[in-house]
Amino acid sequence: MNEGGAAPIGVFDSGVGGLSVLADLRRELPHESFIYYADSGHCPYGGKPAAEIAARAFAISDELIAAGAKLIVVACNTATIAAVEQLRATYPLSFVGIEPAIKPAVTQTKSGVVGVLATGAALAGDKFLRLQAQHGGKVRVITQPCPGLVEYVERGELEGPAVRALVERYVEPLLRDGVDTLVLGCTHYPFLRPLIADVAGSGATLIDTGAAVARQTRRVLDREGLLSASSAPGSLQWRTSGDRTVVAPVVERLLTLSPK
Ligand code: DGL
């Protein structure tokens, strides 16, 4: 039996958005245990400078490692773009990050125009700009920061006229520009998928990367001999830097939703 395999996987996000990735991780790796960290006391990350986001990523990683994590999934595009390279260079364990799915979007588009919905900080990050330059090619990639959307998800408000109006404000101009493939480049947005899909209509396909991140996590654990040897269902604990009485009802609700 591999001793390290029994340890939990750490997963973190600026708040509850990373629960969309956790859902994929638990589907892909049902025998693994997880510790989820919602940095709700510092959410949203999307308008913060990269150095501040990186400082949070380090503080949370220290806590997850102290709690025994064998691998950490950065379930936040913004934190991955701001900090994953520094995290990998600093700690002895593996980090799996998440980035907007430009590559599959560019492969799939028929209109030759792809839209990326993400936070301002993610879209301005060097790592994102490199990704865009590497995969954009002949395809036009239009980026759309979406301030305000994360806050709706943090409150568990996934539908209604106010959040719909904001989604329309961000998505409709992209459709007018010919976008047929929309990348959900923030882990909060899969929880708004039904609404975004409704606004986008049948002419646009939505793409997110949670399932790919879960498969990559499995590959890394396997390569490192760290897959759980247990045949029992894994456990889940969660922590937050926010007010647990406020965050708990939203976490409980989002855990019951499968945002796909
Ligand atoms: N969920 C995050 C992401 O994937 C960040 C949202 C935020 O805090 O602004 O980028």
Boltz pocket constraint, residues with backbone or C-beta under 6 A from the ligand:
constraints:
  - pocket:
      binder: B
      contacts: [[A, 13], [A, 14], [A, 15], [A, 17], [A, 18], [A, 43], [A, 44], [A, 45], [A, 46], [A, 47], [A, 75], [A, 76], [A, 77], [A, 78], [A, 79], [A, 119], [A, 122], [A, 150], [A, 185], [A, 186], [A, 187], [A, 188]]
      max_distance: 6.0
